[in-house]
Amino acid sequence: MEMLSRLKSAFRFSNFSLIQKISVGYAAMALFTMAALAFSSFSLYALNKTARGIANNDLPIISSLIKLRTSLLAQESYAGKYQILKDPTFVELFHQREKETLVNLRVLQELDASRDTATLKRLYADFRLAAARLFSGESNREGELRGLSARLLNAVDAFYGKRQDLLQAELQSANYQQESTIRWTIIISCTGFLLAIGVAPFVTYRTFRAIRKLQRATHRIAEGDFDYDPQIPPGDEISDLARDFTRMAARLKVLEQNSLDASPLTRLPGNIAIERVLDQRLKSGGNFAFCYADLDNFKPFSDHYGYAKGSELLRVTGDLILATVKELGDPGSFVGHVGGDDFVMVLSTDRVSEICEAVIRSFDQEVRRHFGPEDLARGGIDGCDRYGVHRFFPITTISIAVIICGGDEYSSAVDIARASAQAKDSAKESPGSNYLIVGKRKQA
């Protein structure tokens, strides 16, 4: 009893997946439909084969027999008229009909090489020999010719009747097969359909009820309730979709938080998202590279060309950093905007040098488009530093401080930020755009 109970529990319909439920509902219909299709195709092939046999064999044989009989009657008539009138014209007409007869006999030989055809050929050979003797002047051959003609016509009629009976039997068989095909096709198709509709309403009701719950959840999430649970019981793909829907809502909640934290200028994630990523990387225990990028001499550039030009350079810088990381980094790479002219990248340690070099190349090419021709020729601009001292500032460059993180060296995002600030000061001491790696992989 316990085993039986377990089997019933294992094969409960509610435990089936959606595709299994649909399969149970429609497998019978599909099976019976395919059976009906196969049966119909086979029957249609047989009917087509029968029709081809009639068109290519039976009808040409019957047609040849009709033409043969007509030709024989004409030849008998021409031979009789010659016997009376002795006009050579009738001999020529006889031979014309003789050619037609030989053609029809060849057709019969090709389509039906039976004893009936052989008998017709033998009797017609005797008929031609008797006609030749009659045309040569042997007057006593007329009776022999008529007798041979009668035997030949009787053989043609017998052969014709036999082929007609055979054709009628084939037509009756084809008609019965057609009726049987239609009847069984309808029976098989209706049986599958009736089996399917017994399960379809139940599957449809459960599916639509789950979809209505998902629709309600969509409205709730659209209103900002990202914690709403549609409460769809497990058991099929719709329940899996509901779980994915719940995870999507949680992800939307995170994205909304990131969007509120994102820089309005570059649309890159801000400090909250950066700290979250660093905490996740530290908890995972793997090695990663934290890159802190800073623009050198950006404030003099912004003061000299104006706030709009400065904002444009920041936006373009964020775009090129993001594009470079997407192209060369792995799927888990991250780009953020701390604020002002400070950007961060979280990368895998094996690609950090390549990405930093690519960012520097792209930035050095791009920044020259934002300076006027005279300033480019001079190699920089005049301006005041933070202390109000007037001096010359070179063209804006980018410095990247790279901190290799992993293990127990850094315990929090604050420790990483402090180390990157110190490394950034060291990187900015070198003229031009450059990067400096600090940590387990050091590079000058």
Secondary structure, 3 states (H helix, E strand, C coil): CHHHHHHHHHCCHHHCCHHHHHHHHHHHHHHHHHHHHHHHHHHHHHHHHHHHHHHHHHHHHHHHHHHHHHHHHHHHHHHHHHHHHCCHHHHHHHHHHHHHHHHHHHHHHHHCCCHHHHHHHHHHHHHHHHHHHHHCCCHHHHHHHHHHHHHHHHHHHHHHHHHHHHHHHHHHHHHHHHHHHHHHHHHHHHHHHHHHHCCHHHHHHHHHHHHHHHHHHHHHHHCCCCCCCCCCCCCCHHHHHHHHHHHHHHHHHHHHHHHHHCCCCCCCCCHHHHHHHHHHHHHHCCCEEEEEEEEECHHHHHHHHCHHHHHHHHHHHHHHHHHHHHHHCCCCCEEEEEECCEEEEEECCCCHHHHHHHHHHHHHHHHHHHCCHHHHHHCEEEEECCCCCEEEEECCEEEEEEEEECCCCCCCHHHHHHHHHHHHHHHHCCCCCEEEEECCCCEC
